[in-house]
């Protein structure tokens, strides 16, 4: 019993040994608490990863949410450990709040882009590969970041558009639907019979590959201009064939007009001279 009491007394004296204002026992307790907090943080991060996988969010948004969760978990762990050391947590929170406020004011422009980036990733108005028009710029979406969205223009220029400019403006997504409508407006002279013009336009449509049969192509006289008659052709195509069909259709219309003797007119003014017989 005397030996056991000696061992107990030894550990009591050891844990009572002071290093500054802290006893060795207090330090050991804080270290165990810190290790436990680290283990809990790892478990919470795994739970967060599983939740993000179930939500099927994009890789960029997933990385951002995980990073924010990691910061929050470690911040809570630091507060717990600090409280166990006797550090006033309220004072620590006040210091972090002031530092956070100053930091947010310094980077408020970037924070605006960041918030807009999260909004774009959550609402998904477009995806990588879509052809869009945002902020007056048209191009294919190369990447969607938290600060910038990268567009590749048809002439192969890479443009970085701030996300705040995108979310605060109008977004036109040309690739969202599987089918698109091609609208072509042409004019013909008044001397060309309406039936002949419509027949020529129908021949042009039939000779153009890639036009869908449903919905049915639309060919109608749509307006009487000062020096010509206006006709509108509307056909539906698969999204990826839009430009090829439009260019082919324009060429085929020109050929069909020439073949059927339809005069394709332009803005002009006809002046008729009337001879005054009294002057003779």
DRENLO-723638 format. One record per residue (C-alpha): residue number from 1; residue in one letter; x, y, z. Coordinates in Angstrom, 1 decimal. Layout:
<sites>
  num  residu       x       y       z
  NUM       A       X       Y       Z
...
</sites>
This chain:
<sites>
  num  residu       x       y       z
    1       X     0.0     0.0     0.0
    2       X     2.9     2.3     0.8
    3       X     4.3     1.8    -2.7
    4       X     0.9     2.5    -4.3
    5       X     0.5     5.6    -2.2
    6       X     3.9     6.7    -3.3
    7       X     3.1     6.3    -7.0
    8       X    -0.2     8.3    -6.5
    9       X     1.7    11.0    -4.6
   10       X     4.3    11.1    -7.4
   11       X     1.7    11.7   -10.1
   12       X    -0.1    14.2    -8.0
   13       X     3.1    16.2    -7.5
   14       X     3.9    15.8   -11.2
   15       X     0.5    17.1   -12.4
   16       X     0.7    19.9    -9.8
   17       X     4.0    21.1   -11.2
   18       X     3.5    24.6   -12.6
   19       X     4.8    26.0   -15.8
   20       X     4.0    29.7   -15.6
   21       X     0.4    30.0   -14.6
   22       X    -0.5    26.5   -15.8
   23       X     0.0    23.2   -14.1
   24       X     1.4    20.2   -15.9
   25       X    -2.0    18.5   -15.4
   26       X    -3.8    21.4   -16.9
   27       X    -1.5    21.3   -19.9
   28       X    -2.0    17.6   -20.3
   29       X    -5.8    18.0   -20.2
   30       X    -5.7    20.8   -22.8
   31       X    -3.6    18.6   -25.1
   32       X    -6.0    15.7   -24.8
   33       X    -8.9    18.1   -25.5
   34       X    -7.0    19.5   -28.6
   35       X    -6.5    16.0   -29.9
   36       X   -10.2    15.2   -29.3
   37       X   -11.2    18.3   -31.2
   38       X    -8.9    17.4   -34.1
   39       X   -10.5    14.0   -34.3
   40       X   -14.0    15.5   -34.2
   41       X   -13.1    18.0   -37.0
   42       X   -11.9    15.1   -39.2
   43       X   -15.2    13.3   -38.6
   44       X   -17.2    16.4   -39.3
   45       X   -15.3    17.0   -42.6
   46       X   -16.1    13.4   -43.7
   47       X   -19.8    14.0   -42.9
   48       X   -19.7    17.2   -44.9
   49       X   -18.1    15.5   -47.9
   50       X   -20.8    12.8   -47.9
   51       X   -23.5    15.5   -47.8
   52       X   -22.0    17.3   -50.7
   53       X   -21.8    14.1   -52.7
   54       X   -25.5    13.5   -52.1
   55       X   -26.3    17.1   -53.2
   56       X   -24.3    16.6   -56.4
   57       X   -22.9    20.1   -56.4
   58       X   -20.2    21.2   -58.8
   59       X   -16.5    20.5   -58.0
   60       X   -15.8    24.2   -57.6
   61       X   -18.7    24.8   -55.2
   62       X   -17.9    21.6   -53.4
   63       X   -14.3    22.8   -52.8
   64       X   -15.5    26.2   -51.6
   65       X   -18.1    24.8   -49.1
   66       X   -15.6    22.3   -47.8
   67       X   -13.0    25.0   -47.2
   68       X   -15.5    27.2   -45.4
   69       X   -16.7    24.3   -43.3
   70       X   -13.0    23.4   -42.5
   71       X   -12.3    27.0   -41.3
   72       X   -15.5    27.1   -39.2
   73       X   -14.8    23.7   -37.6
   74       X   -11.2    24.6   -36.7
   75       X   -12.3    28.0   -35.4
   76       X   -14.7    26.4   -33.0
   77       X   -12.0    23.9   -31.9
   78       X    -9.6    26.9   -31.2
   79       X   -12.3    28.6   -29.1
   80       X   -12.9    25.4   -27.1
   81       X    -9.2    24.9   -26.4
   82       X    -8.8    28.6   -25.6
   83       X   -11.6    28.4   -23.1
   84       X   -10.0    25.4   -21.4
   85       X    -6.8    27.5   -21.1
   86       X    -8.7    30.2   -19.3
   87       X    -8.5    32.7   -22.2
   88       X   -11.6    34.9   -22.4
   89       X   -13.5    33.6   -25.4
   90       X   -15.7    36.8   -25.7
   91       X   -12.5    38.9   -26.1
   92       X   -11.2    36.5   -28.7
   93       X   -14.4    36.7   -30.6
   94       X   -14.4    40.5   -30.5
   95       X   -10.8    40.5   -32.0
   96       X   -11.8    38.1   -34.7
   97       X   -14.9    40.1   -35.5
   98       X   -13.0    43.3   -35.9
   99       X   -10.3    41.6   -38.0
  100       X   -13.0    40.1   -40.2
  101       X   -14.8    43.4   -40.7
  102       X   -11.6    45.2   -41.7
  103       X   -10.7    42.3   -44.1
  104       X   -14.1    42.3   -45.7
  105       X   -14.1    46.0   -46.3
  106       X   -10.7    45.7   -47.9
  107       X   -11.8    43.0   -50.4
  108       X   -15.5    43.9   -50.8
  109       X   -15.2    43.8   -54.6
  110       X   -13.8    40.3   -54.5
  111       X   -16.5    39.3   -51.9
  112       X   -19.2    40.5   -54.3
  113       X   -17.7    38.4   -57.1
  114       X   -17.5    35.5   -54.7
  115       X   -21.1    35.7   -53.6
  116       X   -22.1    36.0   -57.3
  117       X   -20.0    33.0   -58.1
  118       X   -21.7    30.9   -55.5
  119       X   -25.1    32.0   -56.8
  120       X   -24.1    31.0   -60.4
  121       X   -22.9    27.6   -59.2
  122       X   -26.1    27.0   -57.2
  123       X   -28.7    28.3   -59.7
  124       X   -26.8    27.0   -62.8
  125       X   -28.0    29.4   -65.5
  126       X   -25.4    27.9   -67.8
  127       X   -22.8    25.1   -67.8
  128       X   -19.3    24.6   -69.2
  129       X   -19.5    24.3   -72.9
  130       X   -22.7    26.4   -73.3
  131       X   -22.6    29.3   -75.7
  132       X   -23.9    32.4   -73.8
  133       X   -24.1    36.1   -74.0
  134       X   -23.3    37.9   -70.7
  135       X   -22.2    41.4   -70.0
  136       X   -22.4    42.3   -73.7
  137       X   -19.9    39.4   -74.5
  138       X   -20.7    36.3   -76.4
  139       X   -18.7    33.1   -76.2
  140       X   -18.5    29.5   -75.0
  141       X   -18.1    28.9   -71.3
  142       X   -14.7    27.5   -70.6
  143       X   -14.8    27.5   -66.8
  144       X   -17.0    28.8   -63.9
  145       X   -14.9    30.0   -61.0
  146       X   -15.8    31.6   -57.7
  147       X   -14.5    35.0   -58.8
  148       X   -14.4    35.0   -62.6
  149       X   -16.2    33.1   -65.4
  150       X   -14.0    32.4   -68.4
  151       X   -15.5    32.7   -71.9
  152       X   -13.9    31.7   -75.2
  153       X   -15.1    33.9   -78.1
  154       X   -15.7    32.5   -81.6
  155       X   -12.4    34.1   -82.8
  156       X   -10.6    32.2   -80.0
  157       X   -10.1    35.0   -77.4
  158       X   -10.2    34.1   -73.7
  159       X   -12.2    36.6   -71.7
  160       X   -12.5    36.7   -67.9
  161       X   -15.8    38.2   -66.8
  162       X   -16.3    39.1   -63.1
  163       X   -19.2    37.1   -61.7
  164       X   -20.8    40.2   -60.2
  165       X   -21.2    41.6   -63.8
  166       X   -22.9    38.3   -64.9
  167       X   -25.3    37.9   -62.0
  168       X   -26.4    41.6   -62.1
  169       X   -27.1    41.6   -65.8
  170       X   -29.1    39.7   -68.4
  171       X   -27.9    36.1   -69.3
  172       X   -28.7    34.7   -72.7
  173       X   -28.0    31.0   -73.0
  174       X   -28.1    29.8   -76.6
  175       X   -27.3    26.2   -75.7
  176       X   -29.9    25.5   -73.0
  177       X   -32.4    23.9   -75.4
  178       X   -31.8    21.0   -77.8
  179       X   -33.5    22.8   -80.7
  180       X   -33.3    26.4   -82.0
  181       X   -35.2    28.3   -84.6
  182       X   -33.5    29.9   -87.6
  183       X   -35.2    33.1   -88.8
  184       X   -34.3    34.4   -92.3
  185       X   -35.9    37.6   -93.7
  186       X   -35.6    38.3   -97.4
  187       X   -37.2    40.7   -99.8
  188       X   -38.4    40.4  -103.4
  189       X   -39.6    42.9  -106.0
  190       X   -43.3    43.8  -106.3
  191       X   -43.1    42.5  -109.9
  192       X   -42.3    38.9  -108.7
  193       X   -45.5    37.0  -108.0
  194       X   -46.0    36.0  -104.3
  195       X   -46.7    32.4  -105.2
  196       X   -43.4    32.2  -107.2
  197       X   -41.4    33.7  -104.3
  198       X   -42.9    31.2  -101.8
  199       X   -42.3    28.3  -104.1
  200       X   -38.6    29.4  -104.5
  201       X   -38.3    29.7  -100.7
  202       X   -39.8    26.2  -100.2
  203       X   -37.3    24.8  -102.7
  204       X   -34.5    26.4  -100.8
  205       X   -35.7    24.9   -97.5
  206       X   -36.1    21.4   -99.0
  207       X   -32.5    21.6  -100.4
  208       X   -31.0    22.6   -97.0
  209       X   -29.7    19.7   -94.9
  210       X   -30.3    19.7   -91.1
  211       X   -33.8    21.3   -91.1
  212       X   -36.3    19.4   -88.9
  213       X   -39.7    18.4   -90.3
  214       X   -41.3    19.2   -86.9
  215       X   -42.2    21.9   -86.2
  216       X   -43.2    22.5   -89.9
  217       X   -41.1    25.2   -91.7
  218       X   -42.8    28.6   -91.8
  219       X   -42.8    30.6   -95.1
  220       X   -45.0    33.7   -95.2
  221       X   -45.3    37.2   -96.7
  222       X   -44.8    39.4   -93.6
  223       X   -44.7    43.0   -94.8
  224       X   -45.1    45.4   -97.7
  225       X   -42.1    47.8   -97.8
  226       X   -41.7    51.0   -99.9
  227       X   -39.8    49.3  -102.7
  228       X   -40.1    45.5  -102.0
  229       X   -42.2    42.8  -100.4
  230       X   -40.8    41.1   -97.2
  231       X   -40.9    37.4   -96.7
  232       X   -40.0    35.5   -93.5
  233       X   -38.7    31.9   -93.4
  234       X   -38.6    30.1   -90.0
  235       X   -37.2    26.6   -89.6
  236       X   -36.2    24.5   -86.6
  237       X   -32.8    22.8   -86.3
  238       X   -30.7    21.0   -83.7
  239       X   -28.8    23.4   -81.6
  240       X   -25.4    22.4   -82.9
  241       X   -26.4    22.8   -86.5
  242       X   -27.7    26.4   -86.1
  243       X   -25.0    28.3   -88.0
  244       X   -24.4    25.7   -90.7
  245       X   -28.1    25.6   -91.5
  246       X   -28.5    29.3   -91.5
  247       X   -25.6    29.9   -93.9
  248       X   -26.6    27.0   -96.2
  249       X   -30.2    28.3   -96.3
  250       X   -29.1    31.8   -97.3
  251       X   -27.1    30.4  -100.2
  252       X   -29.9    28.1  -101.3
  253       X   -32.4    31.0  -101.3
  254       X   -30.2    33.0  -103.6
  255       X   -29.9    30.0  -106.0
  256       X   -33.6    29.3  -105.9
  257       X   -34.5    32.9  -106.6
  258       X   -32.2    32.9  -109.6
  259       X   -33.6    29.7  -110.9
  260       X   -37.2    30.8  -110.6
  261       X   -36.6    34.3  -111.9
  262       X   -37.4    36.0  -108.6
  263       X   -35.9    39.5  -108.4
  264       X   -34.2    40.0  -105.0
  265       X   -34.5    43.8  -104.5
  266       X   -32.8    46.4  -102.3
  267       X   -33.8    49.8  -101.0
  268       X   -34.2    52.1  -104.0
  269       X   -36.3    55.0  -105.3
  270       X   -38.2    54.8  -108.6
  271       X   -38.6    58.1  -110.3
  272       X   -41.3    58.4  -113.0
  273       X   -40.9    61.2  -115.5
  274       X   -44.2    62.6  -116.8
  275       X   -44.1    64.5  -120.1
  276       X   -46.1    67.7  -120.2
  277       X   -47.7    67.8  -123.7
  278       X   -48.6    71.5  -123.3
  279       X   -45.0    72.5  -123.5
  280       X   -44.7    71.0  -127.0
</sites>
